[in-house]
Amino acid sequence: MMVATMKLKPSDFNRRIVFGKTKDELDKSGNFYVPTLIPELSLWCAPRTRTLNQQYQIMKTELEDTIIVVIRHNPKVNETYEAEYRDELYDIISISTDDTNQTFAYDFITLKKVKKAGA
């Protein structure tokens, strides 16, 4: 499996991701409620790029508009959280935990961008 053989360097973890729960709050104009993340956990993550073949395989599936990030294993992170990554809000679709019993275990998190109201 890809998870067990993947080598990640500390320098790969170069992006911040924030996990938390969303709450509807009024926007700057005071007219519309927008989902706002209430941060609970901020971690370093490593973005993963899918191969072209993997991209073709997920076309026309529920995973088509998703991205994958890797974090050091953290039992606090679960599917009930939302995530803010690169100034965008995402739902957590799945968490694949590396259970190879290595010194450093990783969680591969599949994220799907939250659609804005009216979009």
C-alpha positions in Angstrom: 0.0 0.0 0.0 1.2 3.5 -0.7 1.0 4.7 2.9 3.5 2.2 4.2 6.1 2.9 1.5 5.8 6.7 1.3 8.8 8.6 2.7 8.0 12.0 4.1 10.6 14.5 5.1 10.1 17.1 7.8 10.5 19.8 5.1 7.4 18.3 3.3 5.2 19.6 6.1 5.3 23.2 5.0 1.6 24.3 5.0 -0.7 25.1 7.9 -4.1 23.5 8.3 -6.6 24.5 10.9 -9.3 22.0 12.2 -12.4 23.1 14.0 -16.2 23.3 13.9 -18.0 25.8 11.8 -20.6 28.2 13.0 -22.8 30.5 10.9 -22.0 34.1 11.6 -23.0 37.3 9.9 -20.7 38.5 7.1 -19.1 42.0 7.0 -22.2 43.6 5.5 -24.3 42.2 8.3 -26.8 40.8 5.7 -25.8 37.1 5.2 -24.8 34.2 7.4 -21.7 32.5 6.3 -20.0 29.4 7.7 -17.0 30.5 9.9 -14.4 28.1 11.3 -13.9 28.2 15.1 -10.3 26.9 15.3 -9.5 24.1 17.7 -6.3 22.7 16.3 -3.6 24.1 14.0 -1.1 21.6 12.5 1.6 21.5 9.8 0.6 19.4 6.8 2.2 18.1 3.6 0.1 18.4 0.5 -0.1 15.3 -1.7 -0.4 15.4 -5.5 -2.3 12.6 -7.3 -0.8 11.1 -10.3 -2.5 11.6 -13.7 -3.7 8.0 -13.6 -5.2 8.5 -10.1 -6.9 11.7 -11.3 -8.5 9.8 -14.2 -9.7 7.0 -11.9 -11.6 9.4 -9.6 -13.3 11.4 -12.4 -17.1 11.4 -12.1 -16.9 10.0 -8.6 -17.6 11.7 -5.3 -13.8 12.2 -4.9 -13.4 14.2 -8.1 -13.1 17.6 -6.4 -11.0 16.5 -3.4 -7.5 17.1 -2.3 -5.3 15.1 0.1 -3.0 16.4 2.8 -0.8 14.4 5.2 -0.4 15.2 8.9 1.6 13.5 11.7 -0.9 11.1 13.3 -3.2 13.0 15.6 -6.0 11.1 17.3 -7.9 14.4 18.0 -8.5 14.9 14.2 -11.8 13.2 13.1 -14.5 13.5 10.4 -16.7 15.7 12.6 -14.2 18.6 12.0 -14.0 21.0 9.1 -10.7 22.3 7.9 -9.3 25.6 6.7 -6.5 25.2 4.2 -5.0 27.8 2.0 -7.8 30.3 2.8 -10.6 27.8 1.8 -13.0 25.8 3.9 -13.2 22.0 3.5 -15.2 19.1 4.8 -13.2 16.0 5.9 -14.3 13.2 3.7 -12.0 10.5 5.1 -9.0 9.9 7.3 -6.6 7.1 6.4 -4.3 6.4 9.3 -0.9 4.8 8.8 -1.0 1.8 11.1 2.4 0.4 10.2 3.7 0.9 13.8 6.5 3.2 12.5 8.1 5.7 14.9 6.2 8.5 13.0 2.7 7.6 11.8 0.8 9.8 9.4 -2.8 10.5 8.7 -3.8 11.0 5.0 -6.8 13.3 5.0 -9.2 13.7 2.0 -10.8 17.1 1.9 -13.6 18.4 -0.2 -14.1 22.1 -0.6 -17.3 23.5 1.0 -19.6 25.0 -1.6 -20.6 28.5 -0.9 -24.3 29.3 -0.6 -25.7 30.1 -4.0 -22.8 28.6 -5.9 
